[in-house]
């Protein structure tokens, strides 16, 4: 249940900030697949959500779509401040998403 609440909290925040959120319809898709993809204006982000702090050996491939101009982020509940900052500013020209947000 904790996973579902965390996922819902982040996707609700993204939607409130004007992002269109695309979620997988499959339960427990592959580890390398993002939890959701969000689009706002011309900005596209891929987000991997984890219910606990991410262990270095289990970091998802957040740079997987970098060649296509899409930023990737991996967030746990401890990363709420960074997640909020990205969702509030990532679509603004020249905003520059902070490095600690990934």
C-alpha positions as CSV (number, residue, x, y, z in Angstrom):
1,X,0.0,0.0,0.0
2,X,2.9,2.4,0.7
3,X,4.1,2.1,-2.9
4,X,0.7,3.0,-4.2
5,X,0.3,6.0,-2.0
6,X,3.8,7.3,-3.0
7,X,3.0,6.8,-6.7
8,X,-0.4,8.5,-6.3
9,X,1.1,11.5,-4.4
10,X,3.7,12.1,-7.1
11,X,1.4,11.6,-10.1
12,X,-1.3,13.8,-8.4
13,X,1.4,16.6,-7.9
14,X,2.5,16.3,-11.5
15,X,-1.1,16.6,-12.8
16,X,-1.8,19.6,-10.5
17,X,1.3,21.3,-12.0
18,X,-0.1,20.8,-15.5
19,X,1.8,17.7,-16.6
20,X,0.1,15.1,-18.7
21,X,1.0,11.8,-17.0
22,X,1.2,8.5,-18.9
23,X,1.3,5.4,-16.7
24,X,1.8,1.8,-17.6
25,X,-1.4,-0.3,-17.4
26,X,0.7,-3.4,-16.5
27,X,1.5,-4.2,-12.8
28,X,5.2,-4.6,-12.1
29,X,6.6,-4.0,-15.5
30,X,10.3,-4.5,-16.1
31,X,12.7,-2.8,-13.7
32,X,14.2,-0.7,-16.5
33,X,10.8,0.7,-17.5
34,X,9.8,4.1,-16.0
35,X,6.9,4.2,-13.5
36,X,5.5,7.0,-15.7
37,X,6.3,9.5,-18.4
38,X,5.1,13.1,-18.1
39,X,4.7,15.8,-20.7
40,X,4.3,19.5,-20.2
41,X,4.6,21.8,-23.2
42,X,7.7,20.6,-25.1
43,X,9.3,19.0,-22.0
44,X,9.1,15.2,-21.5
45,X,10.4,13.4,-18.4
46,X,10.6,9.8,-17.5
47,X,10.3,9.0,-13.8
48,X,11.2,5.8,-11.9
49,X,9.6,5.7,-8.4
50,X,10.9,3.6,-5.5
51,X,9.3,3.2,-2.1
52,X,12.7,3.4,-0.3
53,X,16.1,5.0,-0.9
54,X,17.6,3.6,-4.1
55,X,20.6,1.2,-3.6
56,X,23.5,1.9,-5.9
57,X,23.2,-1.6,-7.3
58,X,19.5,-1.0,-8.3
59,X,19.6,2.4,-9.9
60,X,17.4,2.3,-13.0
61,X,18.7,3.6,-16.3
62,X,17.6,7.2,-15.9
63,X,19.7,8.3,-18.8
64,X,18.1,5.8,-21.2
65,X,16.3,8.4,-23.2
66,X,18.8,11.2,-23.0
67,X,19.5,10.8,-26.8
68,X,15.9,11.7,-27.4
69,X,16.2,14.8,-25.2
70,X,14.2,13.3,-22.3
71,X,15.5,13.7,-18.7
72,X,15.1,10.8,-16.4
73,X,14.6,10.8,-12.6
74,X,14.5,8.2,-9.9
75,X,12.7,9.3,-6.8
76,X,11.9,7.8,-3.4
77,X,9.8,9.5,-0.7
78,X,13.1,11.0,0.7
79,X,13.4,12.9,-2.6
80,X,10.1,14.8,-2.4
81,X,11.7,18.2,-2.3
82,X,13.7,17.4,-5.5
83,X,10.7,15.9,-7.2
84,X,8.6,19.0,-6.4
85,X,11.3,21.3,-7.7
86,X,11.6,19.3,-11.0
87,X,7.8,19.2,-11.4
88,X,7.5,23.0,-10.8
89,X,10.4,24.1,-13.0
90,X,11.5,21.5,-15.5
91,X,9.3,23.0,-18.3
92,X,10.5,26.6,-17.9
93,X,13.0,27.7,-20.5
94,X,16.5,27.9,-19.1
95,X,15.4,26.5,-15.8
96,X,18.1,23.9,-15.6
97,X,16.9,21.0,-13.5
98,X,19.2,20.6,-10.5
99,X,21.7,17.7,-10.6
100,X,20.5,16.5,-7.2
101,X,17.0,15.9,-8.6
102,X,18.0,12.8,-10.4
